[in-house]
Structure formats: structure tokens, C-alpha cells
């Protein structure tokens, strides 16, 4: 069991580090002269602007995942990993296997608002 927890910890730490690195990359200010805004016609910077909006949505999702991963690591330290943060009941093994950073059971997670990327108009 201890080696399973060590493997889990390593996986969560790797996930945390990759998320931090990706978020840091998204947060970098564009080089001077490379930022483009919306132009007067479709195509004048529109692709770059839409790309940036997508990156913002991805960043928001990554930040939420990073928070869950960091919380799961704290729970490992506390000895409460696998116990729901909301109701205190055990989290299903299959749920933990599928999402090692999960900190709530299915019932409690279904009652929480989900982080959604910005919607696009069609």
C-alpha cells in the first residue's frame, strides 16, 4: 500500500508541475509587437484574438485542475486521501483510479458548479 501511495504522490506531483509550467507559459506577456487585436475585417488579427481567448479558457481549466491536484496532495499528507471533502464519505475506488486528483464523491460533485470555458457565438 505504501508503494501505491508513493506512486500516486509521484503522479500527482508530476501533474501539478506540468500544470504550473503550462499556466506560467500562458501567463507570459507576448513580446512587444507580436500582440494583435481585432481588425476591421475578418482575418485582421481575428485568428490571434480567438486563439488568445481559447488560451484563457484553457488556463482557467488548468487552474481548477491544479487546485484539485494540490488539494489531493494535502489529503495524502493528512491521511484523508480517498475521503470526500464535502460529506466525509469514502470516494469510490473506480473514481479515484480514473481521476487521482478528485476530492469529492460522485454525489457531492454533481451538486458543484463546473468550470466551463467561455462560450463561443456561432
Secondary structure, 3 states (H helix, E strand, C coil): CHHHHHHHHHHHHHHHHHHHHHHHHHHCCCCCCCCCCCCCCCCCCHHHHHHHHHHHHHHHHHHHHHHHHHHHHHHHHHCCCCECCCCCCECCHHHHHHCCCCCCCHHHHCCCCCCCCCCCCC
